[in-house]
Amino acid sequence: MSITNNPNGYNEIFEAQKIAFAPLMFQTALVLRDTAILTALFEKRKEGLTVENIKNITDVPLYGIKVLLDFAVSFNLVTCKEKRYYITKVGYFILKDSMTRVNMDFVQDVCYQGFFSLDKAIMEKRPAGLNVFGDWSTIYEALSQLPEKVQKSWFSFDHFYSNEAFPKALPLVFRYSPRRIMDIGGNTGKWSLQCMEYSPNVEVTIIDLPGQLNKAIANIQEKGYSNRISGNPLNILDEGSTLPEGFDVIWMSQFLDCFSEEQIFKIVQKCAKAMTNETRVCILETFCDLQPNNVATYCINATSLYFTAMANGNSRMYNSTDFIDILEKAGLTVEEKHLNVGNYHTLLICRLNV
């Protein structure tokens, strides 16, 4: 089928070509952003710039400027009128929008090369793309050893979404007046540290893999909270591992989406065994069916494929109904469901089935 033979399908054919050339479009936008060409166009957005102007400002070769901008016009990143280039609203978001920047850096530094193996990851149910960084079974055991730029983009991506959610989640969790919190998958200790600042009486124990836990403990020591935050190195997937008891709240943020449905079931079962009737499990997640708009849904569903190709090969951003079914089968009842916690997250507050 061609455009000539199917004039009524022009828009659809154009969308298909965008997909066909999507990697080239992404890299073009990234280079325009990182070489400061978009910055120059933004600063001169009223009068526009010629390619010669841009060369003098950026030192990018004239040939490169021309091929980049010609293609950028084709996907509405810039416009051209009388040999002067102007940044568009799309270009503005590529340059200035924090979510777009975080997502692009994450795709470029963490995902891009590995996604050549997406087909293998799907067929073999393993993160085949992770091989571009080394021989690990999951990205979590590799995090502390990944190249610095990759780590930076990974944590920036992770923290961007949780940073907005944590301040709104804190008062919901502390309505239960917890004195002891277990933070499973504590990452860099960000949640635990915010708990310290929120309440002078709470104590937190972070459960995580040894390599990641060392980073969290270093951050905690730097902030001076070692007297109220402790670490427990533990691989929660080990069949023989158990969680400590005696906690008022068990907290898991963007943690359970890192596991398959079967693994989530086993983790929640371990939580249930460590609970009393007064314990609450607080789960903060970004569910694909509970997003406020199609932009968020698109980003969440794209992130699922990161888990497939790079993270572990068997997890995803879950549908809330499927996720809650797993919790109930593992022994928990959802007592409260708070939507739009920090725009994208849902906070599930659970208790033991009785």
Phi and psi in degrees as a GROMACS rama.xvg file:
@    title "Ramachandran Plot"
@    xaxis  label "Phi"
@    yaxis  label "Psi"
@TYPE xy
-124.265  168.3  SER-2
-62.2741  -38.2792  ILE-3
-63.62  -41.291  THR-4
-78.7655  -15.9164  ASN-5
-138.589  66.9276  ASN-6
-61.8663  -28.6573  PRO-7
-71.4315  -14.6345  ASN-8
-103.774  19.7136  GLY-9
-57.2825  -48.3955  TYR-10
-60.2805  -40.7584  ASN-11
-67.7821  -39.3692  GLU-12
-65.3271  -39.3446  ILE-13
-62.6199  -42.9488  PHE-14
-61.7837  -37.7741  GLU-15
-64.6032  -38.959  ALA-16
-69.7317  -33.0215  GLN-17
-59.5258  -40.708  LYS-18
-67.7192  -42.5654  ILE-19
-60.2162  -37.7857  ALA-20
-104.203  15.64  PHE-21
-55.4287  -43.1088  ALA-22
-61.13  -35.6885  PRO-23
-70.3028  -37.7438  LEU-24
-63.7669  -44.5837  MET-25
-59.896  -49.4176  PHE-26
-66.2258  -35.1716  GLN-27
-62.7005  -47.4865  THR-28
-61.2803  -39.841  ALA-29
-65.4923  -44.2614  LEU-30
-65.9559  -42.0639  VAL-31
-61.4554  -37.2816  LEU-32
-69.0865  -49.386  ARG-33
-80.3943  -17.6233  ASP-34
-90.7014  2.22009  THR-35
73.6672  12.4334  ALA-36
-66.2396  -44.2958  ILE-37
-63.81  -36.6346  LEU-38
-61.4515  -44.1159  THR-39
-62.4809  -42.2685  ALA-40
-67.0298  -35.5205  LEU-41
-66.328  -42.861  PHE-42
-67.8593  -25.5902  GLU-43
-114.838  39.2292  LYS-44
-67.8566  -21.5358  ARG-45
-81.4072  -46.348  LYS-46
-92.9818  -17.0789  GLU-47
73.4243  173.67  GLY-48
-136.516  145.223  LEU-49
-83.6419  167.523  THR-50
-63.937  -31.9579  VAL-51
-67.1243  -41.4663  GLU-52
-56.5749  -46.6928  ASN-53
-64.3429  -40.376  ILE-54
-60.3536  -43.239  LYS-55
-67.3816  -30.5201  ASN-56
-80.9329  -38.9096  ILE-57
-107.499  -20.6992  THR-58
70.5932  11.7333  ASP-59
-75.5707  135.932  VAL-60
-55.3183  145.998  PRO-61
-58.6942  -42.3639  LEU-62
-56.9753  -47.6428  TYR-63
-62.9064  -41.3247  GLY-64
-59.4334  -44.1982  ILE-65
-64.7679  -47.2995  LYS-66
-69.5305  -36.5299  VAL-67
-64.6971  -47.5142  LEU-68
-70.9  -34.8596  LEU-69
-58.4246  -45.075  ASP-70
-71.817  -38.0953  PHE-71
-61.9886  -32.6438  ALA-72
-62.9161  -36.3185  VAL-73
-66.0818  -27.0645  SER-74
-116.359  26.7327  PHE-75
64.4337  29.8265  ASN-76
-82.1881  -33.2533  LEU-77
-139.004  165.365  VAL-78
-123.056  163.06  THR-79
-134.104  129.952  CYS-80
-141.868  121.183  LYS-81
52.4336  46.9614  GLU-82
66.8164  13.5445  LYS-83
-114.098  137.411  ARG-84
-103.003  144.315  TYR-85
-132.743  140.712  TYR-86
-75.7412  140.769  ILE-87
-96.1671  178.969  THR-88
-63.8633  -35.8511  LYS-89
-63.683  -44.9551  VAL-90
-60.5115  -38.0463  GLY-91
-59.7309  -45.413  TYR-92
-66.9987  -37.4515  PHE-93
-60.0634  -38.2077  ILE-94
-82.9352  -41.547  LEU-95
-112.465  -22.9824  LYS-96
-75.953  124.48  ASP-97
-67.2119  -37.9215  SER-98
-64.7185  -43.4306  MET-99
-62.7774  -41.6421  THR-100
-63.5962  -46.9363  ARG-101
-60.8539  -44.6041  VAL-102
-64.3176  -42.5478  ASN-103
-65.0819  -43.4149  MET-104
-63.0466  -39.8715  ASP-105
-63.1334  -45.776  PHE-106
-63.7751  -45.6029  VAL-107
-66.2683  -50.6405  GLN-108
-84.9158  -33.5589  ASP-109
-99.2809  -41.8699  VAL-110
-103.637  -32.5844  CYS-111
-55.5524  -56.0677  TYR-112
-66.3396  -39.1163  GLN-113
-67.9311  -23.9419  GLY-114
-72.4554  -6.82489  PHE-115
-63.7672  -20.5995  PHE-116
-103.633  20.3179  SER-117
-58.5267  -41.3564  LEU-118
-61.8741  -41.8572  ASP-119
-65.7243  -39.6082  LYS-120
-61.3919  -42.0798  ALA-121
-67.8638  -44.7057  ILE-122
-71.8126  -34.2432  MET-123
-99.2925  -4.0788  GLU-124
55.5566  45.2094  LYS-125
-148.154  156.713  ARG-126
-76.7171  73.0021  PRO-127
-60.1304  -29.1849  ALA-128
-70.1899  -19.1448  GLY-129
-64.8521  -17.4237  LEU-130
-60.5609  -20.5236  ASN-131
-66.2989  -18.9561  VAL-132
-104.641  -22.0533  PHE-133
155.354  -176.025  GLY-134
-98.548  83.2433  ASP-135
-126.322  154.927  TRP-136
-84.7029  -28.0461  SER-137
-142.009  160.76  THR-138
-73.4253  -21.04  ILE-139
-68.7119  -39.2732  TYR-140
-73.549  -16.129  GLU-141
-93.809  -16.3569  ALA-142
-51.0471  -47.114  LEU-143
-71.1105  -9.13081  SER-144
-115.426  -0.915092  GLN-145
-70.2519  157.555  LEU-146
-53.9323  147.919  PRO-147
-55.8185  -42.401  GLU-148
-65.0445  -37.3112  LYS-149
-66.9403  -44.8858  VAL-150
-58.6846  -45.0622  GLN-151
-59.3068  -45.7274  LYS-152
-69.4278  -35.794  SER-153
-64.235  -50.0894  TRP-154
-69.8815  -34.2996  PHE-155
-62.5287  -41.4223  SER-156
-63.5165  -48.8202  PHE-157
-62.5124  -45.4267  ASP-158
-75.6533  -28.3039  HIS-159
-56.4212  -44.0001  PHE-160
-79.8493  -36.353  TYR-161
-75.3378  -27.9915  SER-162
-58.1613  -38.1832  ASN-163
-76.437  -29.1031  GLU-164
-82.1991  -37.8273  ALA-165
-57.3685  -48.0709  PHE-166
-59.7299  -31.5903  PRO-167
-82.1185  -25.6109  LYS-168
-79.2667  -32.1831  ALA-169
-53.5635  -52.3782  LEU-170
-63.9739  -28.2116  PRO-171
-70.1625  -38.7317  LEU-172
-73.1881  -42.0073  VAL-173
-80.7404  1.20216  PHE-174
-62.8347  -23.2703  ARG-175
-87.1496  3.09704  TYR-176
50.0081  51.478  SER-177
-68.7244  139.095  PRO-178
-99.8272  -27.9956  ARG-179
-132.107  125.469  ARG-180
-120.283  134.701  ILE-181
-101.177  118.133  MET-182
-102.959  100.242  ASP-183
-89.2822  125.646  ILE-184
74.275  51.2908  GLY-185
-68.8389  -9.61477  GLY-186
58.9646  -124.1  ASN-187
-90.277  5.94019  THR-188
87.5255  12.8607  GLY-189
-62.5334  -46.6648  LYS-190
-65.0481  -45.4474  TRP-191
-59.0181  -41.4374  SER-192
-66.7353  -36.9788  LEU-193
-68.4902  -31.8002  GLN-194
-63.2486  -38.8255  CYS-195
-60.4842  -42.1287  MET-196
-74.481  -25.333  GLU-197
-80.5788  -36.9387  TYR-198
-136.538  131.104  SER-199
-79.7587  -6.60382  PRO-200
-107.752  -14.8433  ASN-201
-79.001  147.795  VAL-202
-119.959  143.676  GLU-203
-127.924  138.803  VAL-204
-115.292  123.733  THR-205
-94.1567  128.857  ILE-206
-107.165  121.658  ILE-207
-164.268  171.964  ASP-208
-64.6347  148.618  LEU-209
-53.78  -45.7822  PRO-210
-61.7059  -44.5322  GLY-211
-71.5796  -36.1226  GLN-212
-62.5193  -36.5411  LEU-213
-59.8313  -38.4732  ASN-214
-66.3562  -42.6196  LYS-215
-62.6956  -44.5638  ALA-216
-63.2766  -37.5585  ILE-217
-63.0126  -41.5551  ALA-218
-64.568  -38.846  ASN-219
-67.928  -42.2334  ILE-220
-62.4318  -39.8552  GLN-221
-62.9356  -34.5656  GLU-222
-85.07  -9.37983  LYS-223
82.4321  28.7141  GLY-224
-113.627  21.5876  TYR-225
-62.5168  -22.3537  SER-226
-75.3872  -18.0482  ASN-227
-120.486  -8.21061  ARG-228
-122.43  126.893  ILE-229
-122.665  165.486  SER-230
-120.787  145.882  GLY-231
-130.639  100.44  ASN-232
-68.1195  122.913  PRO-233
-157.847  134.304  LEU-234
-94.5378  104.162  ASN-235
-66.2854  -15.7942  ILE-236
-83.6619  -13.0239  LEU-237
-60.9534  129.453  ASP-238
-57.1246  -35.6603  GLU-239
-88.0599  -2.02109  GLY-240
-78.6633  146.113  SER-241
-131.363  154.956  THR-242
-92.0443  145.673  LEU-243
-67.2838  156.572  PRO-244
-104.73  174.834  GLU-245
92.1788  21.2954  GLY-246
-106.293  145.924  PHE-247
-81.4528  -35.4198  ASP-248
-134.274  134.899  VAL-249
-108.763  119.535  ILE-250
-109.537  132.449  TRP-251
-138.67  114.55  MET-252
-116.053  123.333  SER-253
47.1141  39.1906  GLN-254
-109.394  -50.3271  PHE-255
-69.607  -21.7244  LEU-256
-69.6205  -6.61804  ASP-257
-84.9046  6.61899  CYS-258
-134.809  159.555  PHE-259
-72.1176  168.236  SER-260
-59.6258  -41.5162  GLU-261
-64.317  -41.0212  GLU-262
-68.4613  -39.5219  GLN-263
-58.7677  -44.584  ILE-264
-56.2102  -45.4044  PHE-265
-69.4586  -38.027  LYS-266
-64.5309  -44.6983  ILE-267
-66.4228  -35.7771  VAL-268
-59.548  -41.461  GLN-269
-64.5635  -38.219  LYS-270
-62.1731  -45.1847  CYS-271
-60.7269  -37.1698  ALA-272
-69.0938  -24.0686  LYS-273
-92.831  1.18887  ALA-274
-99.3574  160.166  MET-275
-114  179.975  THR-276
-65.6192  -19.0538  ASN-277
-91.8288  -13.2491  GLU-278
-73.7652  142.318  THR-279
-118.996  137.363  ARG-280
-100.651  122.18  VAL-281
-110.819  118.168  CYS-282
-118.184  119.655  ILE-283
-106.825  117.476  LEU-284
-141.022  158.356  GLU-285
-105.072  97.1772  THR-286
-86.3986  136.92  PHE-287
-67.851  -24.4298  CYS-288
-93.9437  1.05489  ASP-289
-121.384  26.2975  LEU-290
-84.3979  150.493  GLN-291
-76.842  -16.133  PRO-292
-159.709  172.128  ASN-293
-72.7447  -22.0503  ASN-294
-64.4834  -47.8189  VAL-295
-63.7924  -42.7231  ALA-296
-61.133  -42.0284  THR-297
-59.4522  -48.2244  TYR-298
-64.45  -40.8057  CYS-299
-65.6934  -45.2242  ILE-300
-67.5483  -33.365  ASN-301
-65.1849  -38.2197  ALA-302
-63.3449  -30.0689  THR-303
-55.3638  -37.9318  SER-304
-71.9041  -24.5885  LEU-305
-60.0014  -43.9643  TYR-306
-60.9502  -38.5162  PHE-307
-65.1364  -51.831  THR-308
-86.6306  -32.3844  ALA-309
-117.276  -37.0111  MET-310
-85.7037  -58.37  ALA-311
-152.282  -12.6309  ASN-312
82.0455  0.465814  GLY-313
-143.238  5.94821  ASN-314
-118.938  -177.25  SER-315
-171.181  176.594  ARG-316
-83.8477  118.277  MET-317
-88.2121  157.374  TYR-318
-74.9842  135.735  ASN-319
-62.5155  -36.7946  SER-320
-68.0069  -40.1838  THR-321
-64.1398  -41.0584  ASP-322
-65.1874  -45.7414  PHE-323
-66.0034  -34.104  ILE-324
-58.5629  -41.7001  ASP-325
-63.8579  -44.9082  ILE-326
-58.6359  -43.8273  LEU-327
-67.8485  -39.1361  GLU-328
-66.5572  -27.5283  LYS-329
-87.7954  -2.56563  ALA-330
114.641  7.93315  GLY-331
-113.624  152.499  LEU-332
-118.059  132.763  THR-333
-77.3522  113.776  VAL-334
-87.5017  -37.2311  GLU-335
-141.222  146.719  GLU-336
-132.203  112.187  LYS-337
-106.052  116.785  HIS-338
-90.0406  158.723  LEU-339
53.9153  46.2409  ASN-340
-84.1201  103.48  VAL-341
71.3859  34.7921  GLY-342
80.7212  -46.9895  ASN-343
-113.607  -16.5283  TYR-344
-96.8855  157.068  HIS-345
-121.534  135.748  THR-346
-105.101  116.729  LEU-347
-99.5382  124.996  LEU-348
-108.999  119.228  ILE-349
-121.278  154.872  CYS-350
-132.47  173.496  ARG-351
-66.2528  143.326  LEU-352
-61.6343  135.016  ASN-353
